Amino acid sequence: MLALMLLRRGLAVAGVTGDNAPRLVQVGADLPYAVGIAGGMAVWAWRFLPLP
């Protein structure tokens, strides 16, 4: 989720905003729940699952 927020900020600085940007990276658009859930699961798996 942090990466998506940083991507949005970088695109806004570069001037890629509004209708010419994909909906996922438009500044002010809602974040899909799947992005947050996947990030949380990745952190949980990294911390609690044994790595080979």
C-alpha positions in Angstrom: 0.0 0.0 0.0 2.9 2.3 0.8 4.4 1.6 -2.7 1.1 2.5 -4.3 0.9 5.8 -2.3 4.5 6.6 -3.3 3.7 5.8 -7.0 0.7 8.2 -6.9 2.8 10.9 -5.4 5.5 10.4 -8.0 3.0 10.6 -10.8 1.5 13.7 -9.4 4.9 15.4 -9.3 5.6 14.2 -12.9 2.3 15.7 -14.0 0.5 12.5 -14.8 -2.9 13.1 -13.2 -6.5 13.2 -14.0 -8.0 11.3 -16.9 -4.7 10.3 -18.5 -3.6 8.2 -15.6 -5.0 4.7 -14.8 -7.7 4.7 -12.1 -5.5 2.8 -9.6 -2.9 5.5 -9.6 -5.1 8.6 -9.9 -4.5 10.9 -7.0 -7.6 10.9 -4.7 -8.9 7.6 -6.0 -9.9 4.9 -3.4 -7.4 2.1 -2.7 -8.8 -1.3 -3.4 -9.1 -3.5 -0.3 -7.1 -6.2 -2.0 -4.0 -4.0 -2.0 -4.1 -3.6 1.8 -5.1 -7.2 2.5 -2.2 -8.5 0.3 0.3 -6.2 2.0 -0.9 -7.4 5.5 -0.7 -11.0 4.5 2.8 -10.5 3.1 4.0 -8.9 6.4 2.3 -11.7 8.4 3.9 -14.5 6.2 7.3 -12.9 6.4 7.1 -12.7 10.2 5.4 -16.0 11.1 6.1 -18.5 8.4 9.4 -20.5 8.5 11.7 -19.7 5.6 13.8 -22.5 4.1 
